[in-house]
């Protein structure tokens, strides 16, 4: 029976010579004749995202449809990421790896969709109020907050830098190279340590923070199975990602915007803040590689991979398409102590509670092997996100202990510890919430791998 041949490196894990297998089931490993292997790779990824931002409104509502959705804004973003990676094999079927994703360039903008400067509820959240979430003239962070023109409503600062350093281990519990009667089964774990300063946005100093750090440490667990049969190498992959805040939970950024903290604040004087944690994710990918040309003796080959996947993103705090627009908006100032409404105000961090949603993806790639030392992967794909609310915070939590709140009702009472400081009626109430719809991301990727 044929040995497993190299196919896919979808997650960018380097290969072990001479074991070749479907992407997610390949690890750098020692062999019977060689105790140590190291592989270096560089991954390039370009992402271009567009989405419609809807605003719930009572305009043009009917009895059977009391909440209408207005096409308010259009979101555009692009990102270039370069990831150098090293993988080491010291033992049979065990790999240690480290990767450093470097965001080379990241840009975002918002434009009016079916609205304009006079009618957008994002500019005039309360029917013509003097202070809106955005100023009437718009905001261009790349030009010191200058006015925007035409349909452009907001331009975020161009960002670049580091977010995390990723360190992981992978183990092949079964290996078709060693036992041709069995598939290859790999389990892995990766810790993504936050090393970049948390990205922030302050309208009074729009150019001061241009980093890409999210202020999150992540644990990534996955398992994959593949088995080559003739010219086809099918695979399936399951994964889960947990994120937790790095550093201190809350920093009064208005008083000291450059020190510590992150964008996932916790308010000890409130019992009403329930969604404090970052979003978790889980998903599955599956597909196959078709080997279209191969010279085994010279270790040369060309394969075409087709894959698809589904991802679940669970409710929690996160960076939505509107996070920079909401950050430090004068219409969204926070009272850290809900019993002292309007006092000691601090700036909104921009992160919001985001509703559960599913994502669907697909991709095609060409994979090549050029002898024993060089391999490459070139391809593209897409990801479509299900529509979901992106300002979804609750008003608070009722406390039945009247000694703490002084009330005996069953609702959240204003100016008490029941109130959630991060809830704003202008964006979180049903009928005023923001939603993302038709979010589509196109991807282009290139991997070059050098093996020793």
Secondary structure by P-SEA (a helix, b strand, c coil): cccccccccccccccccccccccccccccccccccbbbbbbbbbbbbbbbbbbbbbccccccccccccccccbbbbbbbbbbbbbbbbbccccbbbbbbbbbbcbbbbbbbbcccccccccccccccccccccccccccccccccccccccccccccbbbbbcbbbbbcccccccccccccccbbbbbbbbbbbccccbbbbcccccccccccccccccccccbbbbbccccccccccbbbbbbbcccccccccccccccccccccccccccccccccbbbbbcccccccccccccccccbbbbbbbcbbbbbccccccccccccccccccccccccccccccbbbbbccccccccccccccccbbbbbccccccccccccccccccccccccccbbbbccccccccccccccccccccccccccccccccbbbbbcbbbbbbbbbbbbbcc
